């Protein structure tokens, strides 16, 4: 008997912009968050396949298999919820290509925004992502004043790059 993948979650396009923060917003310090660990099974120039385990603020787990293609502002994204048993098998294929973070949720100018606070070797890195329904909305969106720099499409700041290469050089503290 094989493991079945089920409940396909159609999300054909991912349109998002990413921004760095130099500190975590104090107003979110005691907010609920999702704990996320994700690992990459396949990484190529134009495609990635990853698995993600999320524990929401209620302690409920979800397991997602995702395939993304493209780069920059607009990418295609396909996701499917998978059983824990399938996740466990696939997780074993991601050794050396993993990240762990806490995700907080909010809005900015009526657009959904997530703030990822990375853990482990990436501790100190904080990234906000704003999601949009169209490229036009994304291009009109003003960088939030509480962010320091836009890193949409900048090599080194995608989760796949972070999982493989660690903290971008310019983000590492001076010693």
N, C-alpha and C positions, 0 to 999 in steps of 0.2 A: 504494500500500500504506500503510495507516494504522498508527499505533502502538497496540499492544494493551496494556490494563491487565490485569494478571493477579495471581493468588494473593491473593484477598480474605482479609483477616485479620479474622474476626469478633470484635469487642469492643464489644458493644452499650452497656455502661455504664462510665463512668469515675467512680469514687468516690474522691476524694482531698482531703486537707487540705494547705495550704501554710503554711510558716513561714519567717520571716526569720532569718538568722544575721548576727551582727556581725563574725565573722571565720571564716576557713576552718579546719575541724578539722585540727589538726596531724597526727593519726593517718592522715589521708587524703592528705597532701601528696605521697607517693610511690606512691600507689595507681593502678592502671590506670583509664582513663576513656574515654568515648566523646566524640569531637569532633562537635558538632552545629551545623549551620546550617539555619535554617528561615525560610521566607518565606510571607507570607499573600496568597492570590489574592483571597479574598472575606472581608470582615468586615462583619457587620451586628449589630444589637442582640442577636439570639438565635442567630446561626450564624457559623461560620468555616470556611474551607477553606484548608488550608495544604499545602505540600510541605516535606519534610525530607530532608536528606542527612546520614547518620551514618557516621562512620568509627570502627570499634571498635578496641580495643587491638591487634588483630592486623593492622590496616591494611585490613580488608575494608569495603567500602562497601555501604550499603543506601539505597534511595530510596523514600520513603513519601508517598502522597497521603492526607490525612485530612480528614474532615468532622466537626465537632463542633457540637452544638446544646445550648442551655440555658446556665445559668450557676450558679456557686456550687459546693456540695458534690457534687452529682450531675449529670452531663451524659451525653448519648449521644455515642458516638464510633464512627466507622466508618473503617477504614484499609484501604488496598490498596497492596501493593508495586508499584512501576512501574519500567520500564526506565530506564536513565540518559538515553536520548534523550528520553523523555517528560518526565522531571524537568527537563532543560535547557530545554525549550520552556516549561514552566510557571514555572520559576525567573525567566525573563525578565519574567513578569507581576507579580513581587513587589517590584520596585524601590521603595525607600523604606519597605518593610514587612518588614524582616528582623532576625533576631537571630542571635547566635553565642554558643555556650556549651560548656563542658566538663561532662559528666555523670558523677558518681561514684555507686556503688551500695552499699547497706548495708541493715541492718534495725534496727528499733526496736520493742521489745515484740512481736516476731514478725511485724511488718508490713514489706513492702518499702518502702524509703525511697531516694529519689534526691536527690542534692545537686547543684544546678546552679550553676556558677561562670561568670557572664556575662563576656563579653569586649567589646572595642571601646568604644563609647559607654556601655555598661552595666557596664564594669569596676568591681568593688567590690561589685556586687550578688550576694548568695549566698542561694539559696532552697532549702529542703528540701521535698520532697513525699512524703507518706505515702499509699500506696494501700490500698484496702480492698475486701473482697468484699461488704460490705453497709453500709447507712447506719447500722445499729445499731453495728457495729464502729467506724465512723468517729466516731460521737458519743461512744463510751466511751473512745476513745483520748486519753491525756493528752499535752499539749504537751511535747515533749522538753525537758529542762532546758537543753540546749545551744543552744536557739533563743531568739530575743528576743521575737518577736511573731507571732501567727497572722494571715495575710493571705488566707485562703480567701475568695474572692468579693469581696475589696476591690478596687475599681476602681483601675487603674494597675499592678497586680501580675500580671495575666494576661500570658502571652507575647504575645498579640495586642496588648494595650495597650502593652507594652514595645516591640514592633516599630514601632508607629505613633508613640507619644508619647515614647519614651525613658525615662530614669530618673524614677521618681516624685519629685515635688518634695520630699517629706519625707526622701527618701534622699540628696538631693544634698548634698555637703559645704558647710559654711559657708565663705564666702570673705572 
